[in-house]
Amino acid sequence: MLYWLMKYVILGPWLRLIFRPQVEGRANVPGTGAAIIASNHLSFSDSIFMPLMVKRKVTFVAKAEYFTGRGLKGWLIRSFFTGTGTIPVDRGGGRAAQAALDTQLQVLAEGKLAGIYPEGTRSPDGRLYRGKTGVARLALVSGAPVIPVVMLNADEIQPPGTLLPKIRRVRIRFGAPLDFSRYAGLAGDRFVERAVTDEIMYELMELSGREYVDVYAQQVKTGQLAGKPGPTVEPPDRIAA
């Protein structure tokens, strides 16, 4: 109930009025049935604007710590994630990835929309980074189509590290559904899962026009904390498996 109140009464109408979202390809999101919404990740606001522009509920997962904070800040964070339909996942015991996968598979089994950021974290510099294979495992186990979507200017509206967004028109683009039924029964095969993931990332690259970097974004962030320069590459013609 809180999700729909936030989307259509409390928050959504104001966001539509102020940021005037421009959306391409929204008809690619199926009106019924399970589907995986795979997005690039430029800004914290991605999790606000993209679900807002989909008529159906899009369910993401997030670490349980976001739901257990104390004080006013903890309450605000908890309220936000609860209101946006995010499901908490316990990261204890080193099973965070599997717990997130199991949760999203249940969402898909119920015929709903599961949202995922294949890069695993926000881009440190606006470029598109190597995808993690969890998105492929979701697609192969569930049999659900993957709908690629790109946030075209979220990093300009709310750059990483900033609290308040700039008032600019939000631009979002949905691509055609990707069908991986030809790989049915091959979940767990790391070569197949990498091939599926790279195909998804290629579509995100094509839709966004952003430069692709064939390393994990988290590695770059870790290197930045250690004072190491980020990778410098030329935009590829294709993504290597």
Solvent accessible surface area in square Angstrom, and as a share of the most:
residue,aa,sasa,rsa
1,M,176,0.79
2,L,72,0.36
3,Y,15,0.06
4,W,98,0.34
5,L,69,0.35
6,M,35,0.16
7,K,12,0.05
8,Y,103,0.39
9,V,93,0.54
10,I,95,0.48
11,L,57,0.28
12,G,1,0.01
13,P,58,0.37
14,W,155,0.54
15,L,22,0.11
16,R,92,0.33
17,L,123,0.61
18,I,73,0.37
19,F,7,0.03
20,R,130,0.47
21,P,23,0.14
22,Q,79,0.35
23,V,33,0.19
24,E,70,0.31
25,G,33,0.32
26,R,97,0.35
27,A,104,0.81
28,N,43,0.22
29,V,18,0.10
30,P,39,0.25
31,G,62,0.59
32,T,115,0.67
33,G,36,0.35
34,A,29,0.23
35,A,0,0.00
36,I,0,0.00
37,I,0,0.00
38,A,0,0.00
39,S,1,0.00
40,N,3,0.01
41,H,22,0.10
42,L,4,0.02
43,S,0,0.00
44,F,77,0.32
45,S,3,0.02
46,D,1,0.00
47,S,25,0.16
48,I,36,0.18
49,F,5,0.02
50,M,1,0.00
51,P,9,0.05
52,L,8,0.04
53,M,10,0.04
54,V,3,0.02
55,K,163,0.69
56,R,47,0.17
57,K,74,0.31
58,V,0,0.00
59,T,7,0.04
60,F,19,0.08
61,V,40,0.23
62,A,18,0.14
63,K,66,0.28
64,A,27,0.21
65,E,98,0.44
66,Y,79,0.30
67,F,31,0.13
68,T,96,0.56
69,G,30,0.29
70,R,227,0.83
71,G,59,0.56
72,L,132,0.65
73,K,150,0.64
74,G,4,0.04
75,W,134,0.47
76,L,93,0.46
77,I,56,0.29
78,R,81,0.29
79,S,35,0.22
80,F,34,0.14
81,F,22,0.09
82,T,64,0.37
83,G,1,0.01
84,T,21,0.12
85,G,9,0.09
86,T,16,0.09
87,I,59,0.30
88,P,65,0.41
89,V,10,0.06
90,D,101,0.53
91,R,124,0.45
92,G,48,0.46
93,G,79,0.76
94,G,78,0.75
95,R,131,0.48
96,A,34,0.26
97,A,86,0.66
98,Q,75,0.33
99,A,19,0.15
100,A,27,0.21
101,L,21,0.11
102,D,64,0.33
103,T,31,0.18
104,Q,5,0.02
105,L,38,0.19
106,Q,103,0.46
107,V,9,0.05
108,L,7,0.03
109,A,83,0.64
110,E,91,0.41
111,G,28,0.27
112,K,97,0.41
113,L,0,0.00
114,A,0,0.00
115,G,2,0.02
116,I,35,0.18
117,Y,33,0.12
118,P,3,0.02
119,E,2,0.01
120,G,50,0.48
121,T,26,0.15
122,R,84,0.31
123,S,2,0.02
124,P,30,0.19
125,D,71,0.37
126,G,8,0.08
127,R,46,0.17
128,L,5,0.03
129,Y,0,0.00
130,R,49,0.18
131,G,0,0.00
132,K,93,0.40
133,T,43,0.25
134,G,34,0.32
135,V,0,0.00
136,A,0,0.00
137,R,76,0.28
138,L,2,0.01
139,A,3,0.02
140,L,17,0.08
141,V,78,0.45
142,S,46,0.29
143,G,63,0.61
144,A,8,0.06
145,P,45,0.28
146,V,0,0.00
147,I,0,0.00
148,P,1,0.01
149,V,0,0.00
150,V,0,0.00
151,M,0,0.00
152,L,18,0.09
153,N,12,0.06
154,A,1,0.01
155,D,30,0.15
156,E,84,0.38
157,I,1,0.00
158,Q,16,0.07
159,P,37,0.23
160,P,71,0.44
161,G,85,0.82
162,T,63,0.36
163,L,151,0.75
164,L,144,0.72
165,P,49,0.31
166,K,99,0.42
167,I,116,0.59
168,R,110,0.40
169,R,106,0.39
170,V,1,0.00
171,R,92,0.34
172,I,1,0.00
173,R,61,0.22
174,F,5,0.02
175,G,5,0.05
176,A,65,0.50
177,P,67,0.42
178,L,22,0.11
179,D,93,0.48
180,F,11,0.04
181,S,74,0.48
182,R,141,0.51
183,Y,49,0.19
184,A,77,0.60
185,G,77,0.74
186,L,77,0.38
187,A,42,0.33
188,G,48,0.46
189,D,55,0.29
190,R,172,0.63
191,F,142,0.59
192,V,20,0.12
193,E,8,0.03
194,R,29,0.11
195,A,40,0.31
196,V,0,0.00
197,T,0,0.00
198,D,8,0.04
199,E,59,0.26
200,I,0,0.00
201,M,0,0.00
202,Y,71,0.27
203,E,53,0.24
204,L,0,0.00
205,M,16,0.07
206,E,103,0.46
207,L,31,0.15
208,S,17,0.11
209,G,70,0.67
210,R,51,0.19
211,E,44,0.20
212,Y,6,0.02
213,V,1,0.00
214,D,65,0.33
215,V,53,0.31
216,Y,64,0.24
217,A,0,0.00
218,Q,83,0.37
219,Q,111,0.49
220,V,10,0.06
221,K,51,0.21
222,T,78,0.45
223,G,13,0.13
224,Q,86,0.38
225,L,160,0.80
226,A,73,0.56
227,G,66,0.64
228,K,131,0.55
229,P,125,0.79
230,G,36,0.35
231,P,38,0.24
232,T,132,0.77
233,V,62,0.36
234,E,145,0.65
235,P,87,0.55
236,P,44,0.28
237,D,138,0.72
238,R,162,0.59
239,I,16,0.08
240,A,52,0.40
241,A,99,0.77
